Amino acid sequence: MKKLVTALLLVPFMFACGTKVKRVETNLVKDVSGGWNDTDAQMVAQEMITDCLQGGWYTKYVAAHNGKEPVVIVGTVSNETSEHINTGTFVEEMQRALINSGKVEFVASKTERGEVRTERLEQDEFASEETRKAFGKEVGADFMLSGTLKSIIDKSGSKALVYYQTNMKLINVETNQIVWNGQKKIKKYVTRSKVSW
């Protein structure tokens, strides 16, 4: 009888400790930890690309090339914060914002180009002459976008001020000239019920 009573008393505690999952809209803005999140990545990418494409370099390039749109590639975005941030997600946001702007042409990343080149090599051996894609017809990028994510955390007890700074540069691939330098800052004031920093 004691075992049955003990088991019945433990059942509510077992269910209280279980994991709960609730699906939410993907555009929901909600900070859970106070760290860098998907909302930050989307906002920074959109604002920086808008700023980049409004820079003087764009007008000069289009005017000098008879209205031709520049070809852009996103290079490395380094995470120099103290957090684990998947910069690949941020790079994808940058690519999406660039492509959707309709103002630039875009070429595949270094990794993607490697896969495509492997495919062409295999086509040389296995595809028919009529459908085989030739080497030497890739479009070269005119500009490369690269940058860094940095952070500073000022904390005391259960409170913290988290500062993020994203620096991006657009570099002329042929001349190495920096034609645009953008910066976006985010500051978050975070309080936690327990000291866990």
C-alpha positions as CSV (number, residue, x, y, z in Angstrom):
1,M,0.0,0.0,0.0
2,K,2.9,2.4,0.8
3,K,4.4,1.8,-2.6
4,L,1.1,2.7,-4.3
5,V,0.7,5.9,-2.3
6,T,4.3,6.9,-3.0
7,A,3.9,6.2,-6.7
8,L,0.7,8.3,-6.8
9,L,2.5,11.2,-5.0
10,L,5.3,11.1,-7.5
11,V,3.2,11.2,-10.7
12,P,2.3,14.9,-10.6
13,F,6.0,15.8,-10.1
14,M,7.0,13.7,-13.1
15,F,4.6,15.5,-15.4
16,A,5.5,18.9,-14.0
17,C,9.1,18.4,-15.0
18,G,8.3,17.3,-18.6
19,T,9.1,19.4,-21.7
20,K,6.4,21.5,-23.2
21,V,6.5,22.7,-26.8
22,K,4.2,25.3,-28.4
23,R,4.5,26.2,-32.0
24,V,4.6,29.9,-32.7
25,E,4.6,32.1,-35.9
26,T,8.0,32.4,-37.5
27,N,7.7,36.2,-37.5
28,L,7.1,36.3,-33.7
29,V,9.6,38.7,-32.0
30,K,10.5,37.1,-28.7
31,D,13.7,37.2,-26.8
32,V,14.2,34.2,-24.5
33,S,17.8,34.4,-23.5
34,G,18.7,37.9,-24.4
35,G,21.3,36.6,-26.8
36,W,21.6,37.0,-30.6
37,N,18.6,35.5,-32.3
38,D,16.8,35.1,-35.6
39,T,15.0,38.4,-35.2
40,D,18.4,40.2,-34.8
41,A,19.8,38.4,-37.9
42,Q,16.9,39.3,-40.1
43,M,16.7,42.9,-38.9
44,V,20.5,43.6,-39.2
45,A,20.7,41.9,-42.6
46,Q,17.7,43.8,-44.1
47,E,18.9,47.2,-42.7
48,M,22.5,46.8,-43.7
49,I,21.6,45.7,-47.3
50,T,19.2,48.6,-47.6
51,D,22.0,51.0,-46.5
52,C,24.6,49.3,-48.7
53,L,22.4,49.5,-51.9
54,Q,21.7,53.2,-51.2
55,G,25.4,54.0,-51.0
56,G,27.2,56.1,-53.7
57,W,29.2,53.1,-55.0
58,Y,26.0,51.6,-56.5
59,T,25.1,54.6,-58.6
60,K,28.6,55.0,-59.7
61,Y,28.9,51.4,-60.8
62,V,25.7,51.3,-62.7
63,A,26.5,54.6,-64.5
64,A,30.0,53.4,-65.4
65,H,28.7,50.1,-66.8
66,N,25.8,51.3,-68.9
67,G,23.1,50.3,-66.4
68,K,24.5,46.8,-65.8
69,E,23.8,45.5,-62.3
70,P,26.8,44.6,-60.2
71,V,27.5,40.9,-59.4
72,V,27.9,40.3,-55.6
73,I,29.0,37.4,-53.4
74,V,28.9,37.1,-49.7
75,G,32.2,36.1,-48.2
76,T,33.1,35.3,-44.6
77,V,31.2,36.8,-41.7
78,S,33.2,36.1,-38.6
79,N,31.7,35.6,-35.1
80,E,33.8,37.5,-32.7
81,T,31.2,37.4,-29.9
82,S,31.4,35.3,-26.7
83,E,28.3,33.4,-27.9
84,H,27.9,30.5,-30.3
85,I,26.2,32.2,-33.3
86,N,25.5,30.4,-36.5
87,T,26.8,33.0,-39.0
88,G,25.6,30.8,-41.8
89,T,22.1,31.8,-41.0
90,F,23.0,35.5,-41.0
91,V,24.8,35.1,-44.3
92,E,21.7,33.5,-45.8
93,E,19.7,36.5,-44.6
94,M,22.2,38.8,-46.3
95,Q,22.0,36.8,-49.5
96,R,18.2,36.8,-49.5
97,A,18.0,40.6,-48.9
98,L,20.5,41.2,-51.7
99,I,18.7,38.9,-54.2
100,N,15.2,40.2,-53.3
101,S,16.4,43.8,-53.7
102,G,16.4,43.2,-57.5
103,K,19.4,45.6,-57.7
104,V,22.3,43.1,-58.0
105,E,23.1,39.8,-59.5
106,F,24.3,37.2,-57.2
107,V,26.8,34.3,-57.5
108,A,27.2,31.1,-55.5
109,S,29.4,30.9,-52.4
110,K,32.8,29.2,-52.5
111,T,31.3,25.9,-51.1
112,E,28.4,26.0,-53.5
113,R,30.7,26.7,-56.5
114,G,32.8,23.6,-55.5
115,E,29.6,21.4,-55.7
116,V,28.6,22.9,-59.1
117,R,32.1,22.3,-60.5
118,T,32.0,18.7,-59.3
119,E,28.7,18.3,-61.1
120,R,30.2,19.7,-64.3
121,L,33.1,17.2,-64.0
122,E,30.6,14.4,-63.7
123,Q,28.6,15.7,-66.6
124,D,31.7,15.6,-68.8
125,E,31.9,11.9,-68.2
126,F,28.2,10.9,-67.9
127,A,25.9,13.4,-69.6
128,S,25.1,13.6,-73.2
129,E,26.9,16.1,-75.5
130,E,23.7,18.1,-76.0
131,T,23.0,18.5,-72.2
132,R,26.5,18.8,-70.9
133,K,27.4,22.1,-69.3
134,A,30.8,23.6,-70.3
135,F,33.6,24.9,-68.0
136,G,34.8,28.5,-68.3
137,K,31.4,30.2,-68.4
138,E,31.0,31.2,-64.7
139,V,30.1,34.8,-63.9
140,G,32.7,36.4,-61.8
141,A,31.7,38.6,-58.8
142,D,32.4,42.3,-59.0
143,F,32.1,42.8,-55.2
144,M,32.4,40.7,-52.1
145,L,30.5,41.5,-48.9
146,S,32.2,40.3,-45.7
147,G,32.3,41.3,-42.0
148,T,32.2,40.6,-38.3
149,L,29.8,40.2,-35.4
150,K,31.1,41.5,-32.1
151,S,29.6,41.8,-28.6
152,I,30.3,43.4,-25.3
153,I,28.5,42.2,-22.1
154,D,28.3,44.4,-19.1
155,K,26.8,42.4,-16.2
156,S,26.2,42.7,-12.5
157,G,24.2,40.2,-10.5
158,S,21.1,39.3,-12.4
159,K,21.2,42.2,-14.8
160,A,23.2,42.6,-18.0
161,L,23.6,45.0,-20.9
162,V,24.4,43.1,-24.1
163,Y,25.8,45.2,-27.0
164,Y,26.1,43.7,-30.5
165,Q,27.9,45.4,-33.3
166,T,27.8,44.1,-36.9
167,N,30.4,45.6,-39.2
168,M,30.2,44.8,-43.0
169,K,32.4,45.9,-45.9
170,L,31.8,45.7,-49.6
171,I,35.1,45.2,-51.4
172,N,35.8,45.6,-55.1
173,V,37.2,42.1,-56.1
174,E,39.4,43.5,-58.9
175,T,40.9,46.5,-57.0
176,N,40.5,45.5,-53.3
177,Q,38.9,48.9,-52.7
178,I,36.4,49.1,-49.9
179,V,33.4,50.9,-51.6
180,W,31.0,50.7,-48.6
181,N,31.4,50.2,-44.9
182,G,28.3,49.6,-42.8
183,Q,27.6,49.2,-39.1
184,K,24.6,48.1,-37.2
185,K,24.3,48.2,-33.4
186,I,21.8,46.4,-31.1
187,K,21.7,46.9,-27.3
188,K,19.6,44.7,-25.0
189,Y,19.0,45.1,-21.3
190,V,18.5,41.7,-19.8
191,T,17.3,40.8,-16.3
192,R,17.1,37.2,-15.0
193,S,15.4,35.9,-11.9
194,K,18.5,34.0,-10.9
195,V,22.2,34.9,-11.4
196,S,23.2,32.6,-14.3
197,W,25.7,34.7,-16.3
